[in-house]
Amino acid sequence: MSWDYGTPTYVREIEVKDEHIDIMGHTNNVVYVSWLEEAAWGHSQALGLNWEKYTELNRAMVAHRHEVDYLAATFCGDRLVMGTWIMENDKKLSLVRRYQLVRPADGVTVLRGYTKWVCVAIDSGKPKRMPAEFANGYIITAKE
């Protein structure tokens, strides 16, 4: 596969199912955003930053902004691969993650995405400084 930023930090395989399809007969745009979140959360868990660690630290990363470029339609039965990279981490409050969704059958990139994540206190929902575990765990894996 041709990845935009080299080997992804985390890869997730996806199969498009009936419940992902909208009235137009292709994957609904909202489904793609959920796949971005699932890839980000899967990567966090792989780093040991799971819900238990989040609650222990009273911190969580929440989406502040998504940008999604829908480049090609996908259909029921398509097998896709989502790659993600951390592009920025200010080690204070926010980080930026990029995504690329590829259909291996034809090598087409069907989506590129971007999310700015902000650290918040779980108990208040207010922005709070990242704990060391986030600052050092969410390492930058690619540059623009």
N, C-alpha and C positions, 0 to 999 in steps of 0.2 A: 504494500500500500504506500501511497505517496502522502506522507504526513507534512503538514505545513511547518511544524516546528521540531522536526526530528521525532525520535521515539517518544510517544506520550508517557506522561507520568503514571497514568492510570488508563486502562482500556476496559470497556464494557461491551459485551455482545448483546444485541437486541434483535428480536424477531417481531415484525409487524403483525399484529393479530387483528381479528375482526373488530374488537372493541376500540381499536385505534382509528378506524376508518370513519370518515364523515360523509355527509350527503353528496359530496363531489366524487366519492369513490377512492379517495387517497387519504393518507394520514393527516389527521386534524392538526392544525398549527399548535394548539394548546398541548397536545401530547408531546411534541418535541421539547417544549419548555420543561415538562415533567422529566423527560429523559436527561436534560441538562442537570437538573437537581439530583437525580438518582446517580449520575456519574460523579458529581461533586461529593455527595454523601458516601458513595462507595469508596472513593479515594480517601476521604477523612477516616472512615472506619479502617481501611488498610493501614493507615498511619497510626492506628491506636487511639484516634480521636473520635471515639464513639459516644453515644448518648450518656453512658455512665461517666465518662471522663468529662464531658461537657457539664453535667450536673454537679460533679465533684468540684469543678472549677467555677461554677456559676457563670459560665460564658458559653456563647454560641455564635456561629457565623450565620448571618441572615442576608438574604439577597437584597441589595440596594437598587441595582439596575441590571436589566437583561437587555442585550441586543442580539437579535437573531436574523441571519440572512438565510432565507429559504431558497436553495439553489436548484433543487430538482424534487419532483414528487416521489413518494414511496408508497408501496401498495401491500395489501395483505399477502403475507408469505415472504416478503423481502427480509433478508438477513442483513443486518447493519452492524457496524462497529463504531462506537463512540470513543474518541480519544480526548484526553484533557491535559492541560498544562497550567501550572501557576506561573503567571507572567510578572506579577508584581506582588510584593508584600512589604508594606511600610513598617511592619513589626510594631505598630502602635494600634491602629484602628481598622485598617482595610487591606484587602488583597484582591487581585484581579485574576480571573481564571478564563482561559480560552478553551473552546471545544471545536472538534471537527467530527462530523458524522459521515462515514463512508459506506457505500454499498460495494462490498468486495467483488460481487459477481461481475461488475463492469468497471470497477475502480472509480466510480463517480462520487465526488464529494457532494452530498445532498444538503448539507447544512454547515454553516460556521456560526459560532456563537461566542458571546462574551458575557461574563457576569462580574459585577463589582460586589464583593461581600464585605459586610461590616460586622465587627465584633460588638456584641451586646451582652449585658447582664441578663441572665435568664429570669431572675426574680423581678426585674423592673422593665425589661425590654429596652432600656436606654443604652446608648453607645457607651462602651467601657473599653479601656486599654486591654490589648491582648495579653493573656498570660504567656509566660515563657514557652509553654508547651505549644501554643499556636505560633508564636513568633519564630520558633526554631523548627517546628514540625512542618509548617506549610512553606517549604523552601521553594525558591524560584527555580523552575526547571527548564525555562526557555526564555528567550528574549525576542522582542519584536524586531 
